[in-house]
Amino acid sequence: MSAPLLVAANRGPVSYAYDDDGRLVARRGGGGMVSGLVSALGGSDAVWVCAAMSQADREATRRGGLLTDGPVPVRMLDIDPDVFQRAYNEIANSTLWFVNHLLYDTPLQPRFDAAWRHQWDGYVAYNRAFAEALAGEAADGAQVMVQDYHLFLVPAMLRDLRPDVKIAHFTHTPWAPPDYFALLPDDVAVEILRGLAAADHVGFLCERWSKAYIACATRVLGDCDTSKVGVHALGVDPDDLRERSHRDDVETALAELRAEVGDCAVLVRVDRTELSKNNVRGILAFGELLREHPEHRERVVHVVFAYPSRQDLRVYRDYTTAVMAAAGAVNDEFGTDDWRPVLISVRDDYPRSLAAMRLADVLVVNPVRDGMNLVAKEGPVLSDAGVVLLLSRETGAAAELAGAALMLNPYDIEATAARMHEAITMDRGERGDRCARLVAAATALPPDRWFADQVAALR
Ligand code: F6P
């Protein structure tokens, strides 16, 4: 059976693992893009095409047909593991992610040599596997919604195979400014931009990223059809979030957390340990706060969720170590027998992170660069008593939340510490007023609207 609506993304809405008895068990897929899309697709007749990311996923694909264990039927592609590794780890997460988040230590990186070119060939093959699967799955005139930097080449490849289908591409990351995008080998820059230019609609999370894309396309390809470029901000669904955050597992976690923090004010951050999230500078800023404002010692606690991500890559493992070391250093410098200033947890514990966001007095969101950052939107919606949001000006969310958040330069540790002090000492009235405005902005464009607007743009 062919589908009238297709979503293509590296990650699917479901992933597989082995239980203790070696049986396959299905789990919800992780990440902001997946949760936004799952919530948007509820009730539609879409099919989701994704990659098998583990041995268990690969085994699940051998059942044949569509996988129906998740919220949306899934066609999971068993791409050769070596091709997958080159495309996902080496190109998507080590090159394209680094370019669009400006993460390179440029005196030494990147290095585009013959070994890198071999990885790039893997990215091309992986994109081709998606394009062929989509061409085989799509009904006549189907709408195909391609997601993210893993699949930049798919629109052009699919257009060649199936001129009848309508193609949208959406980038969930920032887009690099032209001078930084120019780090890429010239032919690769052209291939990426031609890949996207073949789509009927090219979407971004905020105007800043769409303008950067237009500037790159204009410089590299000579022109850009701006009528095909759209901005679709992604917000949160307050009902879903509040319902989930009042279930028993979250209430239990909340009671435990309350017992741990006592009557201290609570600063919270919830991120993957990810270079763009700037976890290290955030923790250093908390140390600076305690140094500059001794009056906060034994009166505040920083609850840090830093669950590991992309641990196949050494640079991520090293960064995880640096995050742990930063938290340890603050605890060593300021901790007492009765007070541990940083409570860090590296386990991906969703109920506990929801509980922390309900309890937070201050939410710290300080990425060096981020496509949107949904935590910045979820935190105010989840807050029981009104939270102050500290928000990096380099996030996509800044475009919508700047008026009500306390904004910060993510590189400026001293200023971040000063913002933390301002947030902790803010009076209840101002805090409540700011939080109400944050909630209104965060919920203005829920995921179903975000998705429906892109589908409408294809018509
Ligand atoms: O920000 C882009 C993005 O695709 C998010 O939507 C998602 O949370 C994250 O990256 C996932 O990264 P990975 O699939 O490598 O864990």
Residues whose N, C-alpha, C, O or C-beta is under 5 A from the ligand:
A	BS01	F6P	R11 G31 G32 M33 H172 T173
